[in-house]
Amino acid sequence: MILQSLADYYERKRQLEPHSVPPIGFEENAISFVVVLDPDGSFVNLEDWREGEGKRKHGKSLFVPQSKDRTGTESWKTAFLLWDHPRYAFGLPKEGDARGTPAKRLEAFRQRILESFPNPKVDMGVNAVVRFYEKPESLKRLRDTTLWPLIELTNGNISFRLRDLPELICQSPIVREKIMREFTEDPGIGVGQCLITGQRASITELHPATSIQGSQATAKIHSFNLPAFNSHGKIKGANAPVGRPGAFAYTTALNYLVGTRNRPSNKQCILIGDASTVFWADEPTALEENFADIFDEPRKDDPDRSTRALKALYEAPQRGVAPIEDKQTRFYVLGLGPNAARIAIRFWYVGTVADLAHNIQRHFDDLRLVHGEREKPNLTLRSLLNATALGTVKYPNGDPDKVPPNLGGEVMRSILECLPYPATLLQGAVRRIRAEQEVSYPRAAMVKACLNRTRKIHEKELTMSLDEDSTNVAYLLGRLFFVLEEAQWAAHSTKTNPGTNSTIRDRFYGAASATPITVFPQLLRLYPHHISKAAKSGRKGIAVRLEKLVDNITGKLPATNPFPSYMVISEQGRFAVGYYHQRHEFFSPNQSVQGE
């Protein structure tokens, strides 16, 4: 299903935007330097085709003949047609090369051309490249150019063009025709029924690579590259037969979605934790355009982009337009994780555009929470995940490297399928709150969302703002803890003593949220002293307000056992939300709500 959907997406792009994906037998790769030749093979010039500025310069993304994996001790034998690394195109040595290996690579590159064009004169450009390598002085003149040191420094890919033609020789019509013919005529490892297209075709021995962040350059989704993977006498790709056209289509589509260092993924790939998440639809839709903006971090040059995308999603029902009304178009989301030489499937979602739009709305509704004016109105997945991790000097709001590797994919799956959020998300948020004694906006929103999706029938749903009618003990104790903390601050914050160095939150939050009986009786004994001291120091108004809050909250606590001996993780979460709500209500009379 996954490979078939990707192959269908390649056909969609090929028909609607033929210049966006490479034709059969080609791939998108970066070309850094181009050798300009005369038709007789004489060296004319060496051109720098890199793009960007300074250290960010990179090769230009172009469609070139498809490459192959190069591994093992005989990797020098595998050269690409009319473009390649300088070690092959020019025979540059590398550290650790055996004697004679650079010359072997150079000869392999030349022989690769002659394999496809035994008579190179059929194409003027191909003939020029062959003639170029027949002239000993050609490489010498090339090494004397001012750009040669850059080639040795950057190792950027090399290709060729004729003096009077702008396109590369490997892109000429005759070369394209020859590559397509080779592709279709290659018998592979035999002929069989393709599992993707259902048609009989040459079976691919090893599928093309798809590199994602964190994986090896030769990583694959589909691979039978070792004898241990064979069964019933079948070797390599014959164990799960996929035709060459089908393998080319799905890998090309996936590489287009993932993107490259030189060409962004056209906003169809976002990194969630360590999972590269790609998405597409059967046909162009507004959700396909806005999906990345909804979930990914806002761009620095357009920080309101995600807000606009989410607003458009919420306004769709009022306008009666897609994506809410699109119940026919299928939408796909694929999460890929690095796994050495292979790519792991973290999650796979298939649904209609309308269903997905509703599930996304549900996610942001669950997160909706009062917040400060300077807080981001919509919490991104990265900010939620980072809030579960330990903060560092570089990442005070949570180090992304400390986020559990599978958590991002699990959260994304919960959003897409409208499932309960993973338990590790709630546990991570509560654990960081207790460790840092800080109930931040992202953590409180995350806890609220997790608890509301897993609450029992008799439990009241947590609201966006302070719920003064709630009688939940954990929620009330969270509110009470803030009020007692504020009473202590009011008592000690004067003109001569602007504040205490350590509040009860710093000393007692962890114990108060997990084992209330060990903390609250002692805090309530100190509370009258704090109120009295605050009133005497000119803070009578605050003292009166705090007294009313304490009376109101304690009046809702049960008469017997008001302070439990232990609270489970979900109750600790409600304690945190109660604390957050009470703090925001106390300091923010003009409240703002996420999503408004």
Order of alpha helices (4+ residues) and beta strands (2+ residues): alpha-beta-beta-beta-beta-beta-alpha-alpha-alpha-alpha-alpha-beta-alpha-beta-beta-alpha-beta-beta-alpha-alpha-beta-beta-alpha-beta-alpha-alpha-alpha-alpha-alpha-alpha-alpha-alpha-alpha-beta
